[in-house]
């Protein structure tokens, strides 16, 4: 599998509870990585998996 590496889940919240997931460079620099920095995503749990998808743009 291309673009695979070890990530990490960390709690960076001091005043508020915040969880961050670090994506390794091997994954984020892969040409098939579907996200851009700052892009909004949808995060959900399916069974024992965390699914991250691009958010659908609201049509006006």
Backbone as CSV, one residue per row, in Angstrom:
resi,resn,N_x,N_y,N_z,CA_x,CA_y,CA_z,C_x,C_y,C_z
1,UNK,0.847,-1.178,0.000,0.000,0.000,0.000,0.892,1.241,0.000
2,UNK,0.694,2.118,-0.934,1.484,3.347,-1.021,1.031,4.337,0.038
3,UNK,1.935,5.195,0.454,1.589,6.241,1.397,1.146,5.718,2.745
4,UNK,1.915,4.847,3.352,1.566,4.313,4.664,2.660,4.662,5.654
5,UNK,2.264,5.024,6.866,3.230,5.349,7.902,2.555,5.348,9.255
6,UNK,3.334,5.584,10.298,2.822,5.571,11.663,2.324,6.960,12.040
7,UNK,1.042,7.058,12.394,0.464,8.301,12.875,0.381,8.283,14.385
8,UNK,-0.258,9.312,14.943,-0.367,9.371,16.398,-1.593,10.188,16.781
9,UNK,-2.268,9.760,17.841,-3.394,10.490,18.388,-2.915,11.138,19.678
10,UNK,-3.095,12.471,19.780,-2.622,13.196,20.961,-3.716,14.125,21.473
11,UNK,-3.669,14.414,22.756,-4.580,15.369,23.382,-3.789,16.647,23.610
12,UNK,-4.105,17.693,22.867,-3.391,18.963,22.982,-4.175,20.004,23.760
13,UNK,-5.323,19.607,24.304,-6.151,20.566,25.029,-5.618,20.845,26.419
14,UNK,-5.529,22.100,26.773,-5.174,22.469,28.140,-6.420,23.003,28.824
15,UNK,-7.047,23.979,28.200,-8.276,24.528,28.752,-9.485,23.726,28.279
16,UNK,-9.458,23.296,27.019,-10.549,22.526,26.440,-9.998,21.206,25.926
17,UNK,-10.815,20.181,25.955,-10.408,18.859,25.478,-10.320,18.868,23.951
18,UNK,-9.138,18.658,23.414,-8.932,18.632,21.964,-8.082,17.433,21.605
19,UNK,-8.536,16.663,20.646,-7.793,15.503,20.172,-7.316,15.788,18.751
20,UNK,-6.060,15.534,18.486,-5.485,15.709,17.159,-4.971,14.370,16.658
21,UNK,-5.109,14.145,15.380,-4.551,12.954,14.752,-3.470,13.419,13.791
22,UNK,-2.260,12.988,14.043,-1.143,13.340,13.182,-1.034,12.327,12.052
23,UNK,-0.997,12.844,10.843,-0.861,12.002,9.653,0.593,12.106,9.203
24,UNK,1.271,10.981,9.060,2.690,11.028,8.712,2.929,11.582,7.306
25,UNK,4.109,12.132,7.127,4.496,12.737,5.849,4.381,11.743,4.698
26,UNK,4.691,10.481,4.949,4.605,9.466,3.891,3.188,9.355,3.335
27,UNK,2.208,9.639,4.174,0.808,9.582,3.735,0.383,10.915,3.126
28,UNK,0.653,12.014,3.821,0.182,13.322,3.358,0.871,13.800,2.087
29,UNK,2.061,13.305,1.796,2.756,13.725,0.574,2.492,12.779,-0.599
30,UNK,1.737,11.709,-0.365,1.372,10.792,-1.443,0.462,11.535,-2.433
31,UNK,0.656,11.331,-3.705,-0.137,12.040,-4.720,-1.616,11.710,-4.664
32,UNK,-1.987,10.615,-4.032,-3.401,10.261,-3.930,-4.042,10.771,-2.629
33,UNK,-3.287,11.503,-1.796,-3.841,12.061,-0.562,-4.933,13.058,-0.944
34,UNK,-6.177,12.860,-0.482,-7.307,13.629,-1.011,-7.598,14.969,-0.332
35,UNK,-6.795,15.386,0.649,-7.127,16.589,1.411,-6.078,17.672,1.251
36,UNK,-6.515,18.922,1.498,-5.614,20.074,1.514,-5.607,20.639,2.935
37,UNK,-4.518,21.274,3.325,-4.416,21.875,4.649,-5.526,22.919,4.805
38,UNK,-6.225,22.868,5.915,-7.281,23.828,6.203,-8.655,23.432,5.680
39,UNK,-8.733,22.365,4.922,-9.998,21.916,4.350,-10.893,21.311,5.433
40,UNK,-12.209,21.610,5.352,-13.166,21.013,6.285,-13.438,19.568,5.885
41,UNK,-13.528,18.702,6.893,-13.786,17.279,6.651,-14.906,16.811,7.564
42,UNK,-15.526,15.705,7.205,-16.501,15.030,8.050,-15.802,13.832,8.676
43,UNK,-15.963,13.668,9.988,-15.342,12.564,10.718,-16.452,11.765,11.384
44,UNK,-16.434,10.453,11.187,-17.435,9.602,11.830,-16.808,8.254,12.193
45,UNK,-17.491,7.563,13.082,-17.046,6.241,13.512,-17.954,5.205,12.858
46,UNK,-17.338,4.221,12.237,-18.052,3.072,11.663,-17.434,1.812,12.255
47,UNK,-18.129,1.232,13.221,-17.575,0.057,13.891,-16.317,0.443,14.639
48,UNK,-15.200,-0.209,14.295,-13.929,0.121,14.949,-13.028,0.970,14.047
49,UNK,-13.620,1.635,13.057,-12.867,2.473,12.123,-13.269,3.937,12.255
50,UNK,-12.313,4.810,12.031,-12.554,6.245,11.950,-12.528,6.605,10.475
51,UNK,-13.599,7.198,9.978,-13.706,7.549,8.566,-13.630,9.063,8.441
52,UNK,-12.738,9.547,7.573,-12.575,10.979,7.327,-12.851,11.214,5.851
53,UNK,-13.813,12.088,5.569,-14.194,12.369,4.186,-14.270,13.867,3.951
54,UNK,-14.097,14.265,2.680,-14.298,15.662,2.316,-15.750,16.024,2.597
55,UNK,-15.967,17.245,3.090,-17.338,17.704,3.328,-17.975,18.076,2.005
56,UNK,-19.244,17.768,1.879,-19.985,18.145,0.684,-20.226,19.649,0.718
57,UNK,-20.011,20.301,-0.410,-20.272,21.739,-0.524,-21.776,21.967,-0.579
58,UNK,-22.266,22.912,0.218,-23.689,23.253,0.186,-23.965,24.036,-1.095
59,UNK,-24.947,23.603,-1.851,-25.280,24.316,-3.094,-26.313,25.385,-2.796
60,UNK,-26.087,26.569,-3.355,-27.004,27.715,-3.122,-27.916,27.894,-4.288
